[in-house]
Amino acid sequence: MRVRQEALPDDELVVVRGGLLDKRRLRRDAGLAFRRFGEHGISVLAVADEAALDLVARTILVENRS
């Protein structure tokens, strides 16, 4: 498993978003990751600041809603 080992900077913002998840979609995504990388996983996004968060919210997150 690939896990980043570096420490977070003191000014780093970490957000863990929860909510209802679709088990079938999570299994599908984990299976796609396994076929591609040989490990089960799901993707996550990280941003450096609020401007980048706003951009991600208006683009990538909108595109991935379904």
N, C-alpha and C positions, 0 to 999 in steps of 0.2 A: 504494500500500500504506500502511495506517495503522500507523505505528510510534511508540511513545511515546519521546520524546526526553529526558525528565527523568532525572536521575541517581538511583540507588538511595540511600536513607539509609544511613548507616554501620551501623545496627543491623538492616538488612534481611536476611532469610533467603531465599535462592533455592534451590529444589530442582528438579532436572531428573530426572525419573523415566524410566528406560528399561525395556525389556523387549520381549517379542515383540509385534509389531503385526500386525494383519490388514490386508493391502494393500487388499483389497476394501472394508473398512470405512473406511479412511483416504481412499480415492478417493471413496467415497460422501459422506463428510463434507465433503471439499474441494469436491465438486460442488454440494452443498447450499449451502455458503457462497458459491460463485460465483453461483448462481442468486439468492441473496438480496442479496449485497453487490457483485457484479460483480468479485470477486477470489477466488482459491482460498485456503483457509485451514482450519485446524482450531482448535478452542477450547482454551483453557487456563484454569486456575483459579489464583488467588492469594489468600493469606490473610495477615492481619497478625500472628497469633500462634498458639501451640500450641492454645489453646482453640478458635479458629476452624478450625484444621486438623482438630481432632477432630470438630467439628460437620460439616464438609464430608465427612469420611471416613464418618461415620455416616448421612449423608443423601444428598447429591448423588451421591457416588461409588457408593454402594450402588444408588441408583435407575438409574444409567447402566450397570451391569454387564449385559452380555448378549452 
